[in-house]
Amino acid sequence: MRKKGMMIAVLCVLAVPVVILAVWAIMSPGRIRTYEGEKSLSEKFVMDINGAPNGFFINSKDTDNPVLLLVSSGPGTDDYVFTDKYKDMNLEDDFTVVYWDYRWMGIAYKSNADSDSINIDNLLSDANAVTEYLKERFHKDKIFIMGFSGGTHIALRAAAEYPEDYYAYIGMAQCVTDSGENDTLMYDFMKSVFEERGDRKSLKKLEDSVINLDGGNIKCKDWFVYVNLLHDAGGGTIKDKSEFEGITWPILTCKCYAVTEKINYVRGMKMYRNTPLAKETDGFDYRELIPGLEVPAFFISGKYDYNCPWELVRDYCEKIDAPDKGFYLITGSAHSPLWEKPSDTCKALREIKERTING
């Protein structure tokens, strides 16, 4: 009887991960949102661009609407999972929205990925090819390009390199500089929050994570430790949510990815941390590198975003030379205003559309 009981206990233990995996598979059908309507469109596919696989999620309620190419964050992080998680975001009411998983990331990840090919020059060439494909497919002379967070490295440079292709450049959670100026604003925000909470443990972690530079600025020792503290302070990916709540959980629970795609998603994210691109985006300051654009430039930031501090984004908007420009500060949002405060952010994007196409 004792042996029988032990066998049953072992079988139960072994069954638990099987049951969890089965439930996870049921929750992960790999489907994206769809719409009714003759001119609506919902597609998820991978296609070859310049010899490398690229992934696409396309949502539109009317394909006559302008095309908005959303260059995903990270770089190397697909953002459609947030659209799946935060369903009140209905940007496809006003645009044909194209979420681009650039080479070897997201649904385009493969175990034989050529990580050495992931560099600025290749990604700019890919962005140009993707833009030409979208213009031809949807019969448009121009499209909008919007970079989100790490994706602004690619989108901003594409707008500078190929201005004839775009109505406007839109930077959401714009990366402005990789310097002590950025880290100091993050530090000041976190210190203020932790002091107000009386959180001595987090204050100790914060002080241990930085180096004091000449001139009063701060430089973080380890970006990932620093960002984890930022999530604890409420200024991370989603306001007042931990990194697990704001990033990991949406990936695990999204319906737009099947289980194997979710595993590859994470593998692609990790791979992108060790590519030529990762080194090429060190030490930048776009106020000096790209001081002007030949197309209108608009910037959208969350008021609690200290991953890409909104004060720096506003400063860049004030300094950039462009035919038209504007800065939108979304209250109640941190790093992801399009999903955290979709109504306010979509209103800003509608204004940008009208201002550039009809203005």
PEDA-V31292 format. One record per backbone hydrogen bond with DSSP energy under -1.0 kcal/mol. NH is the residue of the N-H (numbers start at 1). CO is the residue of the C=O. If there is no record, write none. Layout:
nh->(NH & NH)
co->(CO & CO)
This chain:
nh->(5 & 6 & 7 & 8 & 9 & 10 & 11 & 12 & 13 & 14 & 15 & 16 & 19 & 20 & 21 & 22 & 23 & 24 & 25 & 26 & 27 & 30 & 31 & 40 & 41 & 43 & 45 & 47 & 49 & 52 & 54 & 55 & 56 & 57 & 58 & 59 & 60 & 61 & 63 & 65 & 68 & 69 & 70 & 71 & 72 & 77 & 82 & 83 & 84 & 85 & 86 & 87 & 89 & 93 & 94 & 95 & 96 & 97 & 98 & 99 & 100 & 101 & 104 & 105 & 108 & 109 & 113 & 115 & 117 & 118 & 119 & 123 & 124 & 125 & 126 & 127 & 128 & 129 & 130 & 131 & 132 & 133 & 134 & 135 & 136 & 137 & 138 & 140 & 143 & 144 & 145 & 146 & 147 & 148 & 149 & 151 & 152 & 153 & 155 & 156 & 158 & 159 & 160 & 161 & 162 & 165 & 166 & 167 & 169 & 170 & 171 & 172 & 173 & 178 & 183 & 184 & 185 & 186 & 187 & 188 & 189 & 190 & 191 & 192 & 193 & 194 & 195 & 196 & 197 & 199 & 200 & 203 & 204 & 205 & 206 & 207 & 208 & 211 & 213 & 216 & 219 & 221 & 226 & 227 & 228 & 229 & 230 & 231 & 232 & 233 & 235 & 241 & 246 & 247 & 248 & 249 & 251 & 252 & 253 & 254 & 262 & 263 & 264 & 265 & 266 & 267 & 268 & 269 & 270 & 271 & 272 & 273 & 274 & 277 & 279 & 280 & 281 & 282 & 286 & 288 & 289 & 290 & 293 & 297 & 298 & 299 & 300 & 301 & 303 & 304 & 305 & 306 & 310 & 313 & 314 & 315 & 316 & 317 & 318 & 319 & 320 & 321 & 326 & 328 & 330 & 335 & 339 & 340 & 341 & 345 & 346 & 347 & 348 & 349 & 350 & 351 & 352 & 353 & 354 & 355 & 356 & 357 & 358)
co->(1 & 2 & 3 & 4 & 5 & 6 & 7 & 8 & 9 & 10 & 11 & 12 & 15 & 16 & 17 & 18 & 19 & 20 & 21 & 22 & 23 & 255 & 255 & 37 & 60 & 58 & 56 & 54 & 52 & 49 & 47 & 101 & 45 & 99 & 43 & 97 & 41 & 92 & 39 & 62 & 96 & 144 & 98 & 146 & 100 & 73 & 79 & 79 & 80 & 81 & 82 & 85 & 86 & 90 & 91 & 91 & 66 & 59 & 68 & 57 & 70 & 55 & 53 & 102 & 105 & 106 & 110 & 113 & 114 & 115 & 117 & 119 & 120 & 121 & 122 & 123 & 124 & 125 & 126 & 127 & 128 & 129 & 130 & 131 & 132 & 133 & 134 & 135 & 165 & 67 & 168 & 69 & 170 & 71 & 172 & 148 & 149 & 150 & 151 & 152 & 154 & 155 & 156 & 157 & 158 & 162 & 163 & 143 & 296 & 145 & 298 & 147 & 300 & 284 & 179 & 180 & 181 & 182 & 183 & 184 & 185 & 186 & 187 & 188 & 189 & 190 & 191 & 192 & 193 & 194 & 198 & 199 & 200 & 201 & 202 & 203 & 204 & 219 & 217 & 213 & 211 & 209 & 222 & 223 & 224 & 225 & 226 & 227 & 228 & 229 & 230 & 238 & 242 & 243 & 243 & 244 & 247 & 248 & 249 & 250 & 258 & 259 & 260 & 261 & 262 & 263 & 264 & 265 & 266 & 267 & 268 & 270 & 271 & 118 & 275 & 276 & 277 & 279 & 176 & 285 & 285 & 286 & 321 & 324 & 169 & 326 & 171 & 328 & 330 & 333 & 302 & 235 & 305 & 309 & 310 & 311 & 312 & 313 & 314 & 315 & 316 & 291 & 297 & 299 & 301 & 236 & 336 & 336 & 337 & 341 & 342 & 343 & 344 & 345 & 346 & 347 & 348 & 349 & 350 & 351 & 352 & 353 & 354)
